[in-house]
Amino acid sequence: MAKTVNVLIIDPDEARAEQVAEGVRADNGDQETVIRQERHFELRMLRDFDPDMVIIACESPDRDMLEALQVANEQVPRPVVMFVDRSDDNATAKALEAGVAGYIVDGFNPKRISSILTVAAQRFAVTQGLRKDLDKAKADLAARKTIDRAKGVLMASRNLSEDDAYKALRKHAMDTGRPIQAVAADILAVSDLLKPGDSQ
């Protein structure tokens, strides 16, 4: 059974919003498509409706909308396409920073919706993949730093070599069924607790 596609359309111009909706329906063919049309964008819409694509059409994006999109991209990321009547370099930059996958100025044409949405969805997928890779790299780096610091504590307190300190960490992690990073964090917490406090 084909997945239902949810599309959120934000446009204060109801006639244009209906044109966008018709273009989306034509693009999806026989695939079941649920379209929700709203005049203004709010973050709660992403949680309530869970759209696969967000299409925004407006004269020009204002600061409130761009800030809302920035928050949405951080909390509930979705592919977003914007059709605007006019723009400037600052608004364009802010839209891209907010995670907008497609930003089309003075170029709304129902016949082009298919290619625009396809490119936007692909760009969003690539961006999300890079974002996950970056988050994982940051987490791995933080874990290595925690483990290295814990090794240093064991080396100093038990007079171990670096290799033996790591083996001790790994053994305790295996014995307790916990990640080695969690064991290392516990050692650092206890080490900090045992440090002499500042005299009052």
C-alpha positions as CSV (number, residue, x, y, z in Angstrom):
1,M,0.0,0.0,0.0
2,A,1.4,3.4,-1.0
3,K,2.3,5.8,1.7
4,T,0.0,8.8,2.1
5,V,1.8,12.1,1.4
6,N,1.0,15.0,3.7
7,V,1.6,18.5,2.2
8,L,1.3,21.7,4.2
9,I,0.7,24.8,2.1
10,I,1.1,28.2,3.7
11,D,-0.2,31.1,1.7
12,P,-2.4,34.1,2.6
13,D,-3.6,34.2,-1.0
14,E,-6.3,31.4,-1.1
15,A,-6.5,31.4,-4.9
16,R,-2.8,30.9,-5.3
17,A,-2.8,28.3,-2.5
18,E,-5.4,26.3,-4.5
19,Q,-3.2,26.6,-7.6
20,V,-0.3,25.2,-5.6
21,A,-2.5,22.4,-4.2
22,E,-3.6,21.5,-7.8
23,G,0.0,21.3,-8.9
24,V,0.9,19.0,-6.0
25,R,-2.1,16.7,-6.7
26,A,-1.1,16.5,-10.4
27,D,2.5,15.8,-9.5
28,N,1.5,12.9,-7.1
29,G,-0.8,11.3,-9.6
30,D,-2.6,8.3,-8.1
31,Q,-0.7,8.5,-4.8
32,E,-3.0,9.5,-2.0
33,T,-2.2,13.1,-1.0
34,V,-3.6,15.0,2.0
35,I,-3.2,18.7,1.7
36,R,-3.7,21.2,4.5
37,Q,-3.9,24.9,3.7
38,E,-3.1,27.6,6.2
39,R,-2.7,31.4,5.9
40,H,0.2,31.6,8.4
41,F,2.9,29.3,9.5
42,E,3.1,28.0,13.1
43,L,5.5,25.4,14.6
44,R,2.6,23.4,16.0
45,M,1.4,22.6,12.5
46,L,4.4,20.4,11.9
47,R,3.7,18.4,15.0
48,D,-0.1,18.2,14.5
49,F,-0.1,17.4,10.8
50,D,3.3,15.8,10.3
51,P,3.8,17.0,6.7
52,D,6.2,15.3,4.3
53,M,6.6,18.7,2.5
54,V,6.0,22.3,3.4
55,I,5.2,24.8,0.7
56,I,5.2,28.5,1.5
57,A,4.1,31.2,-0.9
58,C,4.2,34.9,0.1
59,E,5.2,38.3,-1.1
60,S,8.4,38.4,0.9
61,P,9.4,36.4,4.0
62,D,9.4,38.5,7.2
63,R,11.6,38.1,10.2
64,D,9.0,36.3,12.3
65,M,8.5,33.7,9.6
66,L,12.2,33.1,9.1
67,E,12.8,32.8,12.8
68,A,9.9,30.3,13.1
69,L,11.4,28.3,10.2
70,Q,14.8,28.3,12.0
71,V,13.2,26.8,15.1
72,A,11.3,24.3,13.1
73,N,14.4,23.2,11.3
74,E,16.1,22.5,14.6
75,Q,13.1,20.8,16.3
76,V,11.0,19.3,13.6
77,P,13.0,19.4,10.3
78,R,10.9,19.0,7.2
79,P,11.7,19.9,3.5
80,V,10.5,23.4,2.9
81,V,10.0,25.2,-0.4
82,M,9.3,28.9,-0.6
83,F,7.8,30.8,-3.5
84,V,8.3,34.6,-2.9
85,D,7.3,37.5,-5.1
86,R,10.4,39.5,-4.1
87,S,13.4,39.1,-2.0
88,D,16.9,40.5,-1.2
89,D,20.3,39.0,-0.5
90,N,19.7,39.1,3.3
91,A,16.3,37.4,3.1
92,T,17.7,34.7,0.8
93,A,20.6,34.0,3.1
94,K,18.3,33.9,6.2
95,A,16.0,31.5,4.4
96,L,18.8,29.1,3.5
97,E,20.2,29.4,7.1
98,A,16.7,28.4,8.3
99,G,16.9,25.2,6.3
100,V,14.7,26.1,3.3
101,A,15.5,23.5,0.6
102,G,14.0,25.5,-2.3
103,Y,13.8,29.3,-2.6
104,I,12.2,30.5,-5.7
105,V,11.8,34.3,-6.4
106,D,9.1,35.5,-8.7
107,G,8.9,32.1,-10.3
108,F,5.7,30.4,-9.2
109,N,4.4,28.2,-12.0
110,P,2.2,25.2,-11.3
111,K,3.9,23.3,-14.2
112,R,7.3,23.6,-12.5
113,I,6.1,22.3,-9.1
114,S,7.1,18.7,-9.8
115,S,10.7,19.4,-10.5
116,I,11.1,22.0,-7.8
117,L,9.6,19.6,-5.1
118,T,11.8,16.7,-6.3
119,V,15.0,18.8,-6.1
120,A,14.0,20.2,-2.7
121,A,13.2,16.7,-1.3
122,Q,16.6,15.4,-2.5
123,R,18.5,18.4,-1.2
124,F,16.7,18.1,2.2
125,A,17.7,14.4,2.4
126,V,21.3,15.2,1.6
127,T,21.4,18.0,4.2
128,Q,19.9,15.8,6.9
129,G,22.4,13.1,6.1
130,L,25.3,15.6,6.5
131,R,23.7,16.9,9.7
132,K,23.5,13.4,11.2
133,D,27.1,12.7,10.2
134,L,28.2,15.9,11.8
135,D,26.2,15.2,15.0
136,K,27.8,11.7,15.2
137,A,31.3,13.1,14.6
138,K,30.8,15.6,17.5
139,A,29.4,12.9,19.8
140,D,32.3,10.6,18.9
141,L,34.8,13.4,19.6
142,A,33.2,14.1,23.0
143,A,33.2,10.4,23.9
144,R,36.9,10.2,23.0
145,K,37.7,13.2,25.2
146,T,35.8,11.8,28.1
147,I,37.6,8.4,27.8
148,D,41.0,10.1,27.5
149,R,40.4,12.1,30.6
150,A,39.3,9.0,32.5
151,K,42.4,7.2,31.4
152,G,44.4,10.1,32.8
153,V,42.7,9.8,36.1
154,L,43.4,6.0,36.3
155,M,47.0,6.5,35.2
156,A,47.6,9.0,37.9
157,S,45.7,7.3,40.7
158,R,46.7,3.7,40.0
159,N,50.1,4.2,38.3
160,L,48.9,2.5,35.1
161,S,50.2,2.9,31.6
162,E,47.8,4.4,29.1
163,D,47.1,1.0,27.5
164,D,46.4,-0.6,30.9
165,A,44.1,2.3,31.9
166,Y,42.1,1.7,28.7
167,K,41.9,-2.0,29.4
168,A,40.7,-1.4,32.9
169,L,38.0,0.9,31.5
170,R,37.0,-1.6,28.9
171,K,36.9,-4.5,31.3
172,H,34.6,-2.6,33.7
173,A,32.3,-1.6,30.9
174,M,32.0,-5.2,29.8
175,D,31.5,-6.5,33.3
176,T,28.7,-4.0,34.0
177,G,27.2,-4.1,30.5
178,R,27.6,-0.3,30.1
179,P,29.1,1.8,27.4
180,I,32.7,2.6,28.0
181,Q,31.9,6.3,27.7
182,A,29.4,6.0,30.6
183,V,32.0,4.3,32.8
184,A,34.6,7.0,31.9
185,A,32.0,9.7,32.8
186,D,31.5,8.1,36.2
187,I,35.2,8.0,36.9
188,L,35.5,11.7,36.1
189,A,32.5,12.5,38.3
190,V,34.0,10.7,41.3
191,S,37.4,12.3,40.6
192,D,35.8,15.7,40.7
193,L,33.9,14.9,43.9
194,L,37.2,13.8,45.6
195,K,39.1,17.0,44.7
196,P,39.8,19.3,47.6
197,G,37.3,22.1,47.8
198,D,38.2,25.7,48.0
199,S,38.5,26.9,51.5
200,Q,35.8,29.3,52.6
